[in-house]
Amino acid sequence: MRALVTGGAGFIGSHLSELLLDEGHEVFALDDLSTGEEGNISRLRDREGFHLVVDSVLSQPVVSELVHRCDVVYHLAAAVGVRLIVEQPGRTLLTNVQGAENVLEYCARFEKPVLIASSSEVYGNHPADVLLEEDAQRIYGPTTAKRWAYADTKALDEFLALALRHERGLNCVIARLFNTVGPRQNSRYGNVIPRFVQRALAGEPLEIHGDGSQTRCFCHVADVVRALRGLLELADGEIYNVGSTDRITIRELSKRVLEATGSSSELAFVTYEEVYEGGVTEEMFHRAPAIGKIKQAIGWEPTLGLDRILADVIESVQLASAG
């Protein structure tokens, strides 16, 4: 099988590419290296069947040729991270919406099945005790808040995929990802676990945004790419949550990181106005997925817990620092 992975040099894309190669498939990784990195795929460059195409999902000729050449498409390319979204909202809108439009159009035209990587951000704000079902209500804050630009683009990507399925029979499936973590994840875009680990290993204060009472559920990237692989085999026009259901507050997470690294770093609580240019007055305080639908569909559930996630991230950060 020939698989196109957009964003293939990114964090999740590189792990998915590796899984597909291990299964014996040929992989075309399309990435403009704006947030993806060649270091993520350094171990793949010399493997038979791997091809890196350095270009953008905004390039219609490139996307057309690659979709036509491949058998299946995993669309992971996107502007990522709260910091990037807040500071460069125009880039977020263009990359996420127009990029998805290009990919979906050619998948429909050439009748190629496609997986769209969406995000838990589309749910907006919900109480801490709510497990988010795929048909849950969308609850955003003020319509003027830049914080929700990313969520809006991913929701639009979903609607476009489903519209093309209805109108032109597009074989698609949508995966809403919840806080994927693991080796090779970059802290520069605000990802909390690699950011905490890097600071803990360096003996620097761990910066906690707000009071640290917000909760998250972290899922190992190895589990996530297994889910993506299984979902594309369905391509049933449905939406599936992909994530862990084990919740933890950010304050407790910081303590777990200190224990795992043996660090004596202090905790530093900072306001959102201090963190982001212009300040952020909106936050998604709680996000926990209901995963019964994907478990019933393909038998998937996470197998690697937070201890394994932290161990793998710590090892990855130490190797990167030594190299």
ABEGO torsion letter per residue (X at the ends): XBBBBBGAABAAAAAAAAAAAAAGBBBBBBBAGAABBAAAAAAAAABBGBBBBBBBAABAAAAAAAAAABABBBBABBBBEAAAAAABAAAAAAAAAAAAAAAAAAAAAAGBBBBBBBBAAAAEBBBAABBBBAABBBBBBBAABAAAAAAAAAAAAAAAAAAAAAAAGBBBBBBBBBGBBEBGBBAAAGBAAAAAAAAAAAGBBBBBBEAGABBBBBBBAAAAAAAAAAAAAAGAGBBBBBEBABBBBAAAAAAAAAAAAGBABBBBBBBAAAABBGEBABBBABBBBBAAAAAAAAGBBBABBAAAAAAAAAAAAAAAAAX
